Structure formats: C-alpha cells, structure tokens
C-alpha cells in the first residue's frame, strides 16, 4: 500500500511540474496590423466627398436591395466590401466621438479660464468707455480720442484714423 501512495505522489509532482512548464511558455505576440491614423492636409481634406446625413442607413438599404437583385454586379465592388466599408466608417466615427468627449472634458477648464479672462478684459473696456464718456463732456479731446470705442460698441464700421502728416508749403 505504501508503494501505491508514493507512485501517486510522484505522478502528482510530475503533472504539477509539467503544468508549470506549460504556464511559463507564452505565445509570441503577433505584429499589429493596425495602420496609424492618417493626417490629411487641407487640400486632401477638401477633395474628399462629404456624405449626406444618415448615409449609413442609405448604404444599408443599398446593400439590402443589391442582395435582392440577382445578376447585378458593380466592377471592383461586392456587397460584402460595401458592408465592410460601412462598418469601418462606423468604427472610425465611434473612436472620433469618444476622443471628442475626452477632449472636451480636458479643454473645458481651459475654455472656462479663457472666458473668465475675456469677461474681465471686456468689463475693463466698458469701464474705460464709461469714464471716457464722462470726461469727454468736459474735455472733448478725450471724447475724440476714445471715439473709436463708441463706434465699435455701436457696430458702426470704423476706418483707421489717418496719421497726421505735416503740411508742406510748395
């Protein structure tokens, strides 16, 4: 009976050792086939076709009708390729949307800081305008010097003031 126990123990030890060896072997990683994102120039971007709103529904309908029509062929394109192109566009749109959400979350504090700074600067301009109007009643040169602010606030188009040139006698 003692011989049977030792034999069982020996086989257990052997199976543990072989399972450890199997666990330590790791499969080699395959090279990623993902292409890096493409960055288009402004000219290239302008040349791309802009699909209509809800184009994915239109493509799905095209594939469905194409499947119903026997003998209909498009050179260089299959229904499967069309479906694949739609799925690829959907995945790209989902990735873009996810990144937009992250971007908006990261940029919101910076945007808010800019808005606060612009608010303070604009309030300062309005304070200067109010003071220029007040002083302009007694000192017309101040009203004339800050006249461009009143024009900008009223929405009137202003041309840059001509620089004073010395008069020459000929």
C-alpha positions in Angstrom: 0.0 0.0 0.0 2.9 2.4 0.7 4.1 1.8 -2.8 0.8 3.0 -4.3 0.9 6.2 -2.3 4.4 7.1 -3.4 3.5 6.3 -7.0 0.5 8.7 -6.8 2.7 11.4 -5.2 5.3 11.0 -7.9 2.7 11.4 -10.7 1.1 14.4 -9.0 4.6 16.1 -8.7 5.2 15.3 -12.4 1.9 16.8 -13.5 2.5 19.9 -11.4 5.9 20.3 -12.9 4.7 19.9 -16.5 1.8 22.3 -15.9 4.3 24.9 -14.6 6.3 24.5 -17.7 3.3 25.0 -19.9 2.3 28.1 -17.9 5.6 29.7 -18.3 5.6 29.4 -22.1 3.9 32.5 -23.6 2.8 32.7 -27.1 4.7 35.2 -29.3 2.9 38.4 -29.9 1.8 39.0 -33.4 2.7 42.2 -35.1 -0.2 44.7 -35.1 -1.8 45.1 -38.4 -3.4 48.4 -37.4 -2.5 51.3 -39.7 -1.5 54.5 -38.0 -4.1 57.3 -38.2 -3.9 59.3 -41.4 -3.5 63.0 -41.1 -4.8 64.8 -44.2 -3.7 68.1 -45.5 -6.2 70.9 -46.1 -6.2 70.2 -49.9 -6.6 66.5 -49.5 -9.4 67.1 -47.0 -11.2 69.4 -49.4 -11.1 66.8 -52.2 -12.9 64.1 -50.1 -16.6 63.6 -50.8 -18.9 64.7 -48.0 -21.6 62.1 -47.4 -25.1 63.1 -46.7 -26.7 62.9 -43.3 -27.7 59.4 -42.2 -25.6 57.9 -45.1 -25.2 54.7 -43.1 -28.9 54.0 -43.4 -28.7 54.6 -47.2 -25.8 52.2 -47.5 -27.6 49.5 -45.6 -30.6 49.9 -47.9 -28.3 49.8 -51.0 -26.8 46.5 -49.7 -30.2 45.0 -48.9 -31.6 45.9 -52.4 -28.4 44.8 -54.0 -28.8 41.4 -52.4 -32.3 41.1 -53.7 -31.3 41.8 -57.3 -29.8 38.7 -59.0 -27.2 39.3 -61.6 -26.5 42.9 -60.5 -22.8 43.5 -60.4 -20.5 46.5 -59.8 -17.0 46.2 -61.2 -14.5 46.1 -58.3 -17.1 46.1 -55.5 -19.1 43.5 -53.7 -21.9 43.7 -51.2 -19.5 42.4 -48.5 -17.0 45.0 -49.3 -19.7 47.7 -49.1 -20.8 46.4 -45.7 -17.2 46.3 -44.5 -16.6 49.9 -45.6 -19.7 51.0 -43.6 -18.5 49.1 -40.5 -15.1 50.7 -40.9 -16.7 54.2 -41.1 -18.9 53.5 -38.1 -15.9 52.3 -36.0 -13.9 55.4 -37.0 -16.9 57.7 -36.1 -17.2 56.0 -32.7 -13.5 56.4 -32.0 -13.7 60.0 -33.1 -16.7 60.7 -30.8 -15.0 59.1 -27.8 -11.9 61.2 -28.4 -14.1 64.3 -28.8 -15.7 63.6 -25.4 -12.3 63.2 -23.7 -11.0 66.3 -25.5 -14.0 68.4 -24.4 -13.6 67.2 -20.8 -9.9 68.2 -20.9 -10.3 71.5 -22.6 -13.4 72.7 -20.7 -11.3 74.1 -17.7 -9.0 76.0 -20.2 -12.0 77.3 -22.1 -13.7 78.5 -18.9 -10.5 80.2 -17.8 -10.3 82.0 -21.2 -14.0 83.1 -20.8 -13.3 84.5 -17.3 -10.3 86.4 -18.6 -12.1 87.7 -21.6 -15.0 88.8 -19.3 -12.7 90.7 -17.1 -11.0 92.4 -20.0 -14.3 93.3 -21.7 -15.6 94.8 -18.4 -12.4 96.8 -18.2 -13.0 98.2 -21.7 -16.6 99.1 -20.8 -15.3 100.9 -17.6 -12.8 102.8 -19.8 -15.6 103.7 -22.2 -17.9 104.9 -19.4 -15.0 107.0 -18.0 -14.2 108.4 -21.4 -17.8 109.4 -21.9 -17.9 111.1 -18.5 -14.6 113.0 -19.0 -15.5 113.7 -22.7 -18.2 116.1 -21.6 -15.7 118.5 -20.1 -12.7 117.6 -22.2 -13.6 117.0 -25.9 -10.1 115.7 -26.8 -10.7 112.7 -24.6 -14.1 112.0 -26.2 -12.4 112.3 -29.6 -9.5 110.1 -28.7 -11.8 107.3 -27.4 -14.4 107.8 -30.1 -13.4 104.5 -31.8 -14.7 102.6 -28.7 -18.2 104.1 -29.1 -18.1 103.3 -32.8 -17.1 99.7 -32.1 -19.8 99.3 -29.5 -22.5 100.7 -31.7 -21.4 98.4 -34.6 -20.5 101.2 -37.0 -17.7 100.4 -39.3 -14.6 102.4 -38.4 -11.7 103.2 -40.6 -8.3 103.6 -39.1 -7.7 107.2 -38.2 -5.3 108.9 -40.7 -1.9 109.6 -39.3 -1.3 113.4 -39.1 1.2 114.5 -41.8 3.0 117.8 -41.6 1.8 120.3 -44.1 4.3 121.4 -46.6 4.4 124.7 -48.4 5.3 124.5 -52.0 
